[in-house]
């Protein structure tokens, strides 16, 4: 009789080959994303004036494919220029689908160890990049030419990151490992820099969000007027709202560049910065009403200039708290490294958020990436260095005070004796006084009767002694038996020596 298979063996028969499952997951993520964008494109096409359905359906599908590429931050060329300022919010759609595909891939394939996450991410990213490059070729027209190279790189990068995170999350769930445990496995210094950089980045993004929200609140009347002029209708209004929502992350990055100092441009020869505002004619886009008027920058907006220093203070404290350093001079260094890392983050965000939107005036839109990165690194880095040094000094000073407080009872002197209950005098036995020899004055004749009597001394009463093992029992009536025999005193008695004259 053959032995029955174990449950794990039965589950293993349902696993698909890794690269086969990766191809299926990539096709699913790309197909669902394309279907969603095709639905939105068809809704816009139905709401707008159009010719016969059969004559323009191919253009509608091609437009949906182009929107899918835009969602992956794939730029495209147009006659006389190119379009590189793409909505960052639209990346959420393919990113969420790839994350879901990564989790399905981890469940469908056998990945016994966490390090196999990289292999699974490559198995997903390779086919997805191939699909992205193919769609870039399909979407080519005489007026719009998507970059095939950017499609390959962007598709692979997004699938590797988002899909890899999905695979890792599913592995941790299957093995019962909490996500915090992964952070604890990181070395102390990288974990501290990650905490500090994340905190500083969050503060700067929050400042940019507040700036944009305040600007839009003050310019809400102008935004409503632009919307009425466009008259998009119900369907068009919904699509216009979604388009502005997709560009919201770009606006937050623009606001952060304003808070850091360099500001941003909305066209060639324009500037929106704390030093002044110079803006020319703008497209009819409602969210652009958040821009200030030409002239001096609003006084209230200058309060945002404190955001980089607040971000540096928080980043320095988080960097020190995660990994205190014994060498006091090293704490400011790691704080400055936190600022440099934050500068690199905003360099990348500025590159993705800005770019040209065509030719001529709109060829320069967005913040300067190198200026934002450099000034962010300096401002955040200096504030983080000071904050890290102060936090490190306070940490070790508090530790020294705690150690001194723990050692204080031992240095002050002996501890006070605990009170002892009084014992009645009658209950305390009196110590026995040492026995003294009492000479006997009476003379007794010796045994011969003819010799003079000799003086005899009465032996004192001695405490009971404990003889050594093997010694004979002494005769209590004959004191002479005590001579020549060595006795040991008991545990509570002092030894007594007798000698004879």
Secondary structure, DSSP 8 states (H G I E B T S, - for coil): ------HHHHHHTT---HHHHHHHHHHHHHHHHHHHHHHHHHHHHHHS----HHHHHHHHHHHHHHHHHHHTT--EEETTEEE----GGGHHHHHHHHHHHHHHHHHHS---SGGGHHHHHHHHHHHHHHHHHHHHHHT--SS-EE-HHHHHHHHHHHIIIIIHHHHHHHHHHHHT--HHHHHHHS-HHHHHHHHHHHHHHHHHHHHHHHHHHHHHHHTHHHHHHHHHHH--HHHHHHHHHHHHHHTHHHHHHHHHHHHHSS-BEESTT-EEETTEEE-----S-GGGGGS--SBS--TGGGGGGGHHHHHHHHHHHHHHHHS--SSHHHHHHHHHHHHHHHHHHHHHHHHHH---EESGGGGSEE--HHHHHHHHHHHHHHHHHHHHHHHHHHHHHHHHHHHHHHHHHHHH-S----------GGGS----------B----B--TTSSS--B--B--------EE-TT-----SS-GGGGTT--EE--TTS--------
